[in-house]
Amino acid sequence: MGTCDVLIVGSGIIGLTSAYHIKRLNPDLDILVIDQFSMAGQGDTAKSAGAFRAFFSSRTNFLLANTSIDFYRHVQEELKFDLGMRFNGYLFLLAKGKYVELKGLIDEVGKKGVPYSFVDTNELKEYGVNTEVSHDEEAALMGLEDVYVGLLIKKAGILKPERLVEFYEGECKRLGVRFLFNTKVKALLREPLKPLGIPGEPFPWQDSEITGVITQDGKMIKARKKVILATGSWTPQLLEPLGLPSVIRSKKRQIFVIKAETPELRRLLFYKGFSNEGFAPFTILPKHMFFRPSPEEESFWIGYADPYTGFKFEENPLPEERFYIEGIYPVLVKYFPQFTDMRPSTSWAGLYDVNPVDEGPLVYEVSNVIVAAGTSGSGIMKADAIGRVVAAVLKGKDEAELFGSKVIKVKDLSLSDRSFEPERLVL
Amino acid sequence: MGTCDVLIVGSGIIGLTSAYHIKRLNPDLDILVIDQFSMAGQGDTAKSAGAFRAFFSSRTNFLLANTSIDFYRHVQEELKFDLGMRFNGYLFLLAKGKYVELKGLIDEVGKKGVPYSFVDTNELKEYGVNTEVSHDEEAALMGLEDVYVGLLIKKAGILKPERLVEFYEGECKRLGVRFLFNTKVKALLREPLKPLGIPGEPFPWQDSEITGVITQDGKMIKARKKVILATGSWTPQLLEPLGLPSVIRSKKRQIFVIKAETPELRRLLFYKGFSNEGFAPFTILPKHMFFRPSPEEESFWIGYADPYTGFKFEENPLPEERFYIEGIYPVLVKYFPQFTDMRPSTSWAGLYDVNPVDEGPLVYEVSNVIVAAGTSGSGIMKADAIGRVVAAVLKGKDEAELFGSKVIKVKDLSLSDRSFEPERLVL
């Protein structure tokens, strides 16, 4: 049987930032991070599109993303640890209706100090966007709208999730956090506060709490102080069998890689007009489809966080080429004809762990467990801040200090006493 | 293919109150209620303990329960429709710690106009409670505490769920609501707003909404205006495959029937000291265990909403005698030795449909569907009010008028813009 003070289940980005900030603030605590994989960051963190943006209308989203991005920039620029962070920007292609609907809100967010600019259709055409789709009969039937304007966010871009994982894992190890890999959790361990020594304990009428975990091979690992679940989509699998609250549901999200093999795609990929990075921005089409430029491998990562994919937990989600062919391709080629006839060279799938209430992240404590989950696809860009909130909850504090001396109330991310503005900037 | 204006899935108590209040306010709408069973109220409504109390600390719980109970009393006393409503009261047996912790709160709720009284240990002993368990070595080891005081709520008691079902079903039929039984829903029907006539529709990029349901035998039933899910624990089974938000989880709850076969149990059952009904109050033991007197069948219904039962959906939950023997009996006989050696003559199990966020009911709209769920075991005592909220949401109103001209904001019960005080009177 293993023991520690704080047991963190999951070495994805949320588990790592939690471990790092807890250890930083509590150097004497013995912290153990366990993970089912053989190294850190191999779950859904590795499946991420690896992009970030500071532009959110929700006060809490804004705070979590901005302070995390500021910290990552600090790591890369001042600590000289290369996270692969590139400020190539986000470019949202907006139909007129969306622009009219959201213009005021965009202006509000801009005033909070995140610069943006509008890009007219001439410049979008120069980039390579087919802005006028509505006179294409098929596109009209499909319900596709003309692009009216582009919204360019500069405090946004791409990074390398594996480098972020390396940074936090390295810092954790330097501070003395222990890691145990190849250790899959079967269940949370619930023990009576006053054991009777009778088979069948704990009985329902016995006061009990979570004291650790039971691993797949039957070992117990106990935490003297607290168990932290940074288990993404696995969270309900661990909480629900014991009657503990979880609202997390999973949605499969897929990435299809298209190589920039034609002159037209290379021109698009290395378009220099929107940033100083020398390649295209992370680009979001009107139907929430997106492509992420990957300049080093000369490819595009294409994804689509469509609203209709069902909630479903899967241990090993697989990409479906049909989703590319029917779900993505018909729309993609209308706005970017450069992709005509292109098929993915590779693809993968992961799970968003979604908080269906407001799609905002959750950090809450129940029965001696701190749960950090529900990042709904924006975990990497908010991870540093979420780790700091977890550390504050562990210390029993009402507020967490985020990077840059910004402060957040920890209850704003809680389950039942929550104050989270749903994101209205859904572009 | 069937059609209607408003399709209500589920003829449990929530489906029936919704149908009734919608039809009452919109006599011209064609309303169809469908259900998998051969008659109304045969799902978890039939498994209920059939009890009610007006005493809640949460503002919303208080409003929902009080106005519903007032309406039921109006039905029984003025409309002369017998609901089997008996005001035998609720008696909570409180340990000293609980009393000290909640005294202020109890006083606050009392001031809102729901009378209560404290019952001293002499009177509790007269009723038949063994208030002093702590000098019993076994009870002390079990962590059981002495009963310090009883809290007696008078606006509380028992009713017959089947009579409540009969009332609403009868009123619905009188007003012209249609019912279709033996009709199990396999899935919600999602259709594109602008169909292309291509196989595979709707595609993820097509705007679409829920327009009806597909039944188990492959028939479509469409709603011109709205689909209402009053489907309790089944709710996530219908919403989640389409990616629509649901937080509802299920917990099995069991009722064990003990016949009052001994003089001691008959004395307890027909104890007249707490109300004018001539039998015992609904009695709650310190570990949230309870018994409900059923004077007509001369028995007790014993249940235990323990915190540790796992969240799990089951189509046909079954009671487990082991739960009675290990989970209930050891505690029950310490406080009420009258039950010594008694075994259940019958038992059943149902599912609470729980909103894990705050355990309060949810009424929200998504993609043309109004969801009413999450009543977490207090559906019957709040059903009339919830039906009125559903009717208000259907009309697009911000407020619902409850019985007795009380008003509630419908968004207070919503999913993401919710204002619900979690219940603090957990006795």
Interface residues (C-beta under 8 A of the other chain):
Chain A: L141 M142 G143 L144 R190 L193 K194 L196 G200 P202 F203 P204 W205 Q206 D207 S208 P236 E240 P241 L242 G243 P245 S246 V247 R249 K251 K287 M289 Y304 D306 P307 Y308 T309 G310 F311 K312 F323 E326 G327 P330 V331 P356 V357 D358 L415 S416 D417 R418 P422
Chain B: L141 M142 G143 L144 R190 L193 K194 L196 G200 P202 F203 P204 W205 Q206 D207 S208 P236 E240 P241 L242 G243 P245 S246 V247 R249 K251 K287 M289 Y304 D306 P307 Y308 T309 G310 F311 K312 F323 E326 G327 P330 V331 P356 V357 D358 L415 S416 D417 P422
